[in-house]
Amino acid sequence: MALLYASQISSTTGTKASLFLDPSIAPFQAAVACTLSNTATYKLQYSLDPQTVDDATALWFDSTGIPASSSASATTTFIGPVSRVRVVIAALSGTLTLQTSQGFSTN
């Protein structure tokens, strides 16, 4: 089994660029982790729009697994296909690391 993995480290506030997932993998499952080096207030968002749509025009939904005003490191899992995730950071001291991983069969 191979693994699709991506990560992004942020040290400033604001809406960050998305990390793409592969919604064509069936069955779909993606693990997402947000790890803080110090303190932060943030949320995770996801989109169903294809990767051909840029972040600015994609339709975004707030994650219930890592909701607005999250202030600790957290993980969530998507079991329905989504095309990308991003973080929106309201306050940050230190860094926030966003990680995604998806497994897929190679046979």
C-alpha positions as CSV (number, residue, x, y, z in Angstrom):
1,M,0.0,0.0,0.0
2,A,1.3,3.4,-1.0
3,L,0.6,6.7,0.8
4,L,-0.1,10.1,-0.5
5,Y,1.2,12.7,1.9
6,A,1.5,16.5,1.9
7,S,2.4,19.1,4.5
8,Q,2.5,22.9,4.9
9,I,4.0,25.0,7.7
10,S,2.5,28.4,8.4
11,S,4.0,31.1,10.6
12,T,1.6,34.0,9.8
13,T,-2.1,34.5,10.1
14,G,-4.6,34.5,7.3
15,T,-6.2,32.1,4.8
16,K,-3.5,29.6,3.6
17,A,-3.2,27.9,0.2
18,S,-5.0,24.6,0.0
19,L,-3.4,21.1,0.0
20,F,-4.9,18.8,-2.7
21,L,-6.4,15.4,-2.0
22,D,-7.2,12.7,-4.5
23,P,-11.0,12.2,-4.5
24,S,-10.8,9.5,-7.1
25,I,-9.4,7.0,-4.6
26,A,-12.1,4.5,-3.6
27,P,-12.8,3.9,-0.9
28,F,-11.9,7.5,0.0
29,Q,-10.4,8.3,3.3
30,A,-8.1,11.1,4.3
31,A,-6.5,11.9,7.6
32,V,-5.8,15.6,8.4
33,A,-3.7,16.9,11.3
34,C,-3.0,20.4,12.5
35,T,-0.1,20.6,14.9
36,L,0.8,23.8,16.9
37,S,4.3,24.6,18.1
38,N,2.9,27.2,20.5
39,T,-0.5,28.9,20.4
40,A,-3.1,29.6,17.7
41,T,-6.7,30.2,16.9
42,Y,-7.7,28.6,13.6
43,K,-10.1,26.4,11.6
44,L,-9.9,23.8,8.9
45,Q,-11.9,24.2,5.7
46,Y,-12.5,21.8,2.8
47,S,-13.8,22.0,-0.7
48,L,-15.5,19.6,-3.2
49,D,-14.6,21.8,-6.2
50,P,-12.2,20.2,-8.8
51,Q,-8.6,21.1,-8.6
52,T,-9.0,23.1,-11.8
53,V,-10.9,25.8,-9.8
54,D,-8.6,28.1,-7.9
55,D,-8.8,28.6,-4.1
56,A,-10.3,32.1,-4.4
57,T,-13.3,30.9,-6.4
58,A,-13.8,27.5,-4.8
59,L,-16.7,26.9,-2.4
60,W,-15.4,26.3,1.1
61,F,-17.0,24.6,4.1
62,D,-15.9,24.7,7.7
63,S,-14.8,21.3,9.1
64,T,-16.8,20.0,12.1
65,G,-13.7,18.0,13.1
66,I,-11.5,21.1,13.4
67,P,-14.0,23.9,13.8
68,A,-13.6,27.7,14.1
69,S,-11.8,28.9,17.2
70,S,-9.8,25.7,17.6
71,S,-6.8,26.4,19.8
72,A,-5.0,23.1,20.3
73,S,-3.4,20.5,17.9
74,A,-6.1,18.4,16.4
75,T,-6.8,15.6,13.8
76,T,-9.9,14.7,11.7
77,T,-10.7,12.2,9.1
78,F,-12.7,12.6,5.9
79,I,-14.5,9.5,4.7
80,G,-16.4,11.1,1.8
81,P,-14.4,12.5,-1.1
82,V,-13.1,16.0,-0.8
83,S,-10.7,17.6,-3.2
84,R,-8.7,19.9,-0.9
85,V,-8.3,21.3,2.6
86,R,-6.8,24.6,4.0
87,V,-6.4,26.4,7.3
88,V,-7.6,29.8,8.2
89,I,-5.5,31.2,11.0
90,A,-6.9,34.0,13.1
91,A,-4.1,34.3,15.7
92,L,-0.7,32.6,15.8
93,S,2.4,32.5,18.0
94,G,4.9,30.0,16.6
95,T,3.9,27.7,13.7
96,L,1.0,25.6,12.6
97,T,1.7,22.5,10.5
98,L,-1.1,21.1,8.3
99,Q,-0.5,17.5,7.2
100,T,-2.7,15.2,5.0
101,S,-2.3,11.6,4.2
102,Q,-4.3,9.2,2.1
103,G,-3.7,5.5,1.6
104,F,-4.4,3.7,-1.7
105,S,-4.0,0.2,-3.0
106,T,-1.3,-0.5,-5.6
107,N,-2.8,-3.7,-6.9
